[in-house]
Amino acid sequence: MEYLIGLATNAAHPHLTEDDQLLQNALIDAGHKAIPVVWGDAEISWDAFDLVVIRSCWDYHLRLEAFTEWLMHLDAVGTKTANASSLLRWNSNKTYLKEIGDRGFDIVPTIWGDTLSRHSIKSLMKKKNWQQAVIKPVVSASAMATATVRLENVKEGIDYFSGLSPEDMMMQRFMPEIVSKGEWSLVFFNAESSHSIIKIPAAGDFRTQSELGASSKNAAPPPGLIHTAQKLLQSLPTPPTYARVDGLEVDGRFVLMELELIEPHLFLGMAEGAAKRFAEAILEQLS
């Protein structure tokens, strides 16, 4: 049976990214039709697809209401998505980290908007004994509007809050391991480990996005990190077809930074056979 699979992208990448073209080719090689589709396009008959795979929808956080409405439309017309739309909606707000922490997994120590305000930064950092913190929106991607604040100069943090609602923000302890060791991106397909990437920030920076100068390479993580990440994925109410689990190795433990279930770059071109493994996971869901 030949499936029609839509690979959802954004308007800036109508022909897919190079990484997603590898997935497209793998699906075509397996005997199926895989075409790029710009998410939310009202001209597309979404009910024609057997499956829509969410890929480089990198502007979803800028238009979250429209993105959510589009997912609801796909549900309404009976079109399956990978990942499942319920997972996508849950993962779109970083408060999901609270739930993961409540399940017993290590997350970066975080103060949420219900106690956070531009006037409480200094007192909260003193209470937590944080010398440096990272402030970010609960809905964001690619380090958008992410800033650091130091205890000795909280004015920068106060300025950061100008025009922002506290309930839309979060503050996390700055983790020095991200600079000294790097951040791991552990890639899974159907909860099975595919490959692992270590990301090193550019000199003088703490952000691990390649567009901000960070470097990435395929590497084997310390023992136990894959196992912890796999247990985390298995704890989710709906199993993801694909996942990128980002975190740090801290004293031998895996500390979660982000669970990327919507539109993560999966580094398919950096690991032999990764695109084929992703295609197989997609087809397994369809069959």
C-alpha positions as CSV (number, residue, x, y, z in Angstrom):
1,M,0.0,0.0,0.0
2,E,1.3,3.4,-0.9
3,Y,0.8,6.1,1.7
4,L,0.5,9.9,1.1
5,I,2.6,11.6,3.8
6,G,2.7,15.4,4.3
7,L,5.9,16.8,5.7
8,A,4.8,20.0,7.4
9,T,7.2,22.9,7.1
10,N,7.0,26.7,7.3
11,A,6.7,29.3,4.6
12,A,10.4,30.1,4.7
13,H,11.3,26.5,3.8
14,P,8.6,25.5,1.3
15,H,10.8,22.8,-0.2
16,L,12.0,21.5,3.3
17,T,15.3,21.8,5.0
18,E,18.2,19.7,3.8
19,D,17.8,17.4,6.8
20,D,14.1,16.9,6.1
21,Q,14.8,16.2,2.5
22,L,16.8,13.2,3.7
23,L,13.6,11.9,5.4
24,Q,11.5,12.7,2.3
25,N,13.9,10.6,0.2
26,A,13.8,7.7,2.6
27,L,10.1,7.6,2.5
28,I,10.1,7.8,-1.3
29,D,12.7,5.0,-1.4
30,A,10.3,2.9,0.8
31,G,7.6,3.2,-1.9
32,H,5.5,6.1,-0.6
33,K,4.6,9.6,-1.6
34,A,6.0,12.3,0.7
35,I,5.5,15.9,-0.1
36,P,6.3,19.2,1.7
37,V,3.3,21.2,2.9
38,V,3.3,24.5,4.6
39,W,1.4,24.2,7.9
40,G,-1.9,26.1,8.1
41,D,-2.3,26.5,4.4
42,A,-6.0,26.8,3.8
43,E,-5.7,25.8,0.2
44,I,-4.5,22.3,1.1
45,S,-7.0,19.4,1.4
46,W,-5.6,18.1,4.6
47,D,-7.9,15.1,4.8
48,A,-6.2,13.7,1.7
49,F,-3.1,12.7,3.7
50,D,-2.7,9.4,5.5
51,L,-0.3,11.2,7.9
52,V,1.1,14.7,8.4
53,V,4.6,14.7,10.0
54,I,5.4,17.9,11.8
55,R,8.9,19.0,10.8
56,S,10.4,22.4,10.3
57,C,7.3,24.4,11.6
58,W,9.8,26.7,13.2
59,D,7.4,29.7,13.4
60,Y,4.7,27.9,15.4
61,H,5.6,29.7,18.7
62,L,5.1,33.0,17.0
63,R,1.6,32.0,15.9
64,L,0.6,29.5,18.6
65,E,-3.1,30.1,18.4
66,A,-3.1,29.6,14.6
67,F,-0.9,26.5,15.0
68,T,-3.3,25.0,17.6
69,E,-6.3,25.7,15.4
70,W,-4.6,24.0,12.5
71,L,-4.0,20.9,14.7
72,M,-7.6,20.9,15.8
73,H,-8.6,21.1,12.1
74,L,-6.5,18.1,11.3
75,D,-8.1,16.2,14.2
76,A,-11.6,17.2,12.9
77,V,-11.0,15.9,9.4
78,G,-9.5,12.7,10.7
79,T,-5.9,13.3,9.6
80,K,-3.3,11.7,11.8
81,T,-0.2,13.6,12.9
82,A,3.2,12.6,14.1
83,N,3.7,13.4,16.7
84,A,0.1,13.1,18.0
85,S,-1.6,16.4,18.2
86,S,-2.3,16.0,22.0
87,L,1.5,15.7,22.5
88,L,2.2,18.7,20.3
89,R,-0.2,20.9,22.2
90,W,1.2,19.7,25.6
91,N,4.7,20.3,24.5
92,S,4.1,23.8,23.2
93,N,4.3,25.4,26.7
94,K,7.3,24.8,28.8
95,T,5.2,24.2,31.9
96,Y,5.3,20.6,30.7
97,L,8.6,20.5,32.6
98,K,6.7,20.7,35.9
99,E,4.9,17.5,35.1
100,I,8.1,15.7,34.1
101,G,9.7,16.9,37.4
102,D,6.7,15.6,39.3
103,R,7.2,12.2,37.8
104,G,10.6,12.0,39.4
105,F,12.9,13.1,36.6
106,D,15.6,15.7,37.1
107,I,14.9,19.0,35.4
108,V,16.8,22.3,35.6
109,P,15.8,24.1,38.9
110,T,13.0,26.5,37.8
111,I,10.9,29.3,39.2
112,W,7.6,29.8,37.4
113,G,5.6,32.8,36.7
114,D,3.2,32.4,39.6
115,T,6.0,33.6,41.9
116,L,8.2,35.4,39.4
117,S,8.1,39.1,38.7
118,R,10.5,41.8,37.7
119,H,10.6,43.0,41.4
120,S,11.3,39.6,42.9
121,I,14.3,38.5,40.8
122,K,16.9,39.5,43.3
123,S,15.2,38.1,46.3
124,L,14.3,34.8,44.6
125,M,17.9,34.3,43.4
126,K,19.2,35.0,46.9
127,K,16.8,32.6,48.4
128,K,17.9,29.9,45.9
129,N,21.5,30.8,46.2
130,W,21.7,31.3,42.4
131,Q,24.6,33.6,41.3
132,Q,23.3,33.5,37.7
133,A,20.0,32.6,36.1
134,V,18.4,32.3,32.7
135,I,15.0,33.9,32.0
136,K,12.8,32.9,29.0
137,P,9.2,32.8,27.9
138,V,7.2,29.6,28.5
139,V,6.3,29.7,24.8
140,S,9.4,30.0,22.7
141,A,11.9,28.2,20.4
142,S,15.5,28.7,19.2
143,A,16.4,30.6,22.3
144,M,14.0,33.4,21.4
145,A,13.9,36.2,24.0
146,T,16.3,34.2,26.3
147,A,18.6,36.1,28.6
148,T,20.9,35.7,31.5
149,V,20.9,37.7,34.7
150,R,23.6,37.8,37.4
151,L,22.8,38.4,41.0
152,E,25.3,41.3,41.2
153,N,23.4,43.1,38.4
154,V,19.7,42.2,38.4
155,K,18.8,45.4,36.5
156,E,19.3,43.6,33.3
157,G,16.7,41.1,34.4
158,I,14.3,43.8,35.5
159,D,14.7,45.5,32.1
160,Y,14.0,42.2,30.4
161,F,10.6,42.0,32.0
162,S,9.4,45.3,30.6
163,G,6.1,44.7,28.8
164,L,6.0,41.0,29.6
165,S,3.5,39.2,31.9
166,P,5.1,37.2,34.7
167,E,2.8,34.3,34.0
168,D,4.3,34.0,30.6
169,M,7.9,33.7,31.9
170,M,10.2,31.3,33.7
171,M,13.6,31.6,35.4
172,Q,16.0,28.7,35.6
173,R,19.3,28.3,37.5
174,F,22.2,28.8,35.1
175,M,23.9,25.4,34.6
176,P,27.6,25.8,34.1
177,E,27.8,22.3,32.6
178,I,26.3,23.6,29.4
179,V,29.5,25.5,28.8
180,S,32.1,23.2,30.4
181,K,30.6,19.9,29.0
182,G,28.0,20.9,26.4
183,E,24.4,20.0,25.9
184,W,23.3,16.5,24.8
185,S,20.6,16.0,22.2
186,L,19.4,12.4,22.3
187,V,17.3,11.4,19.3
188,F,14.7,8.7,19.6
189,F,12.3,7.1,17.1
190,N,9.4,5.2,18.6
191,A,11.3,5.4,22.0
192,E,14.3,3.6,20.6
193,S,17.7,5.4,20.6
194,S,18.8,6.5,17.1
195,H,21.8,8.7,17.7
196,S,23.2,11.3,20.1
197,I,24.7,14.8,19.4
198,I,26.8,16.9,21.7
199,K,26.4,20.7,21.2
200,I,29.0,23.2,22.4
201,P,28.1,26.9,22.7
202,A,30.3,29.5,20.9
203,A,33.0,31.2,23.1
204,G,31.4,33.6,25.5
205,D,27.9,32.3,24.9
206,F,25.6,29.7,26.6
207,R,23.1,29.0,23.8
208,T,23.5,25.8,21.8
209,Q,21.7,26.7,18.6
210,S,23.9,26.4,15.5
211,E,22.5,29.6,14.1
212,L,24.1,31.3,17.1
213,G,27.5,29.8,16.5
214,A,27.3,26.6,18.5
215,S,29.1,23.5,17.2
216,S,27.6,20.0,17.1
217,K,29.0,16.5,16.6
218,N,27.9,12.9,16.7
219,A,29.1,11.4,20.0
220,A,28.4,8.7,22.5
221,P,26.9,10.0,25.8
222,P,28.0,8.9,29.3
223,P,26.4,5.6,30.5
224,G,22.9,6.0,31.8
225,L,21.8,9.1,29.9
226,I,20.1,7.1,27.2
227,H,18.4,4.9,29.7
228,T,17.0,7.8,31.7
229,A,15.8,9.6,28.5
230,Q,14.1,6.4,27.3
231,K,12.3,6.0,30.6
232,L,11.2,9.6,30.4
233,L,9.7,9.0,27.0
234,Q,8.0,5.8,28.1
235,S,6.3,7.7,31.0
236,L,4.4,9.9,28.5
237,P,0.7,9.1,28.1
238,T,1.1,9.0,24.3
239,P,4.3,7.5,22.8
240,P,6.1,9.9,20.4
241,T,7.1,8.8,16.9
242,Y,10.1,11.1,17.2
243,A,11.7,12.9,20.1
244,R,14.8,14.9,20.8
245,V,15.7,14.9,24.5
246,D,18.0,17.7,25.4
247,G,19.9,17.7,28.7
248,L,23.1,17.8,30.6
249,E,25.3,15.3,32.4
250,V,25.5,16.6,36.0
251,D,27.4,14.4,38.5
252,G,26.5,11.3,36.5
253,R,22.8,12.2,36.3
254,F,20.8,13.3,33.2
255,V,19.2,16.7,33.9
256,L,16.5,17.6,31.3
257,M,16.7,20.9,29.6
258,E,14.0,20.5,27.0
259,L,11.9,17.7,25.6
260,E,11.5,18.5,21.9
261,L,8.4,16.9,20.4
262,I,7.2,19.5,17.9
263,E,9.7,20.6,15.3
264,P,13.2,19.7,16.5
265,H,16.2,19.6,14.2
266,L,17.0,15.9,14.3
267,F,20.6,15.9,12.9
268,L,19.6,13.2,10.3
269,G,22.6,14.1,8.2
270,M,25.0,13.6,11.0
271,A,24.2,9.9,11.7
272,E,24.4,7.1,9.2
273,G,21.0,5.5,8.6
274,A,19.1,8.0,10.8
275,A,16.7,9.1,8.0
276,K,15.8,5.5,7.2
277,R,15.2,4.8,10.9
278,F,12.9,7.8,11.1
279,A,11.0,6.7,8.0
280,E,10.6,3.2,9.4
281,A,9.2,4.7,12.6
282,I,6.7,6.7,10.6
283,L,5.6,3.7,8.5
284,E,5.3,1.6,11.6
285,Q,2.8,4.0,13.0
286,L,0.8,3.9,9.8
287,S,0.8,0.1,9.6
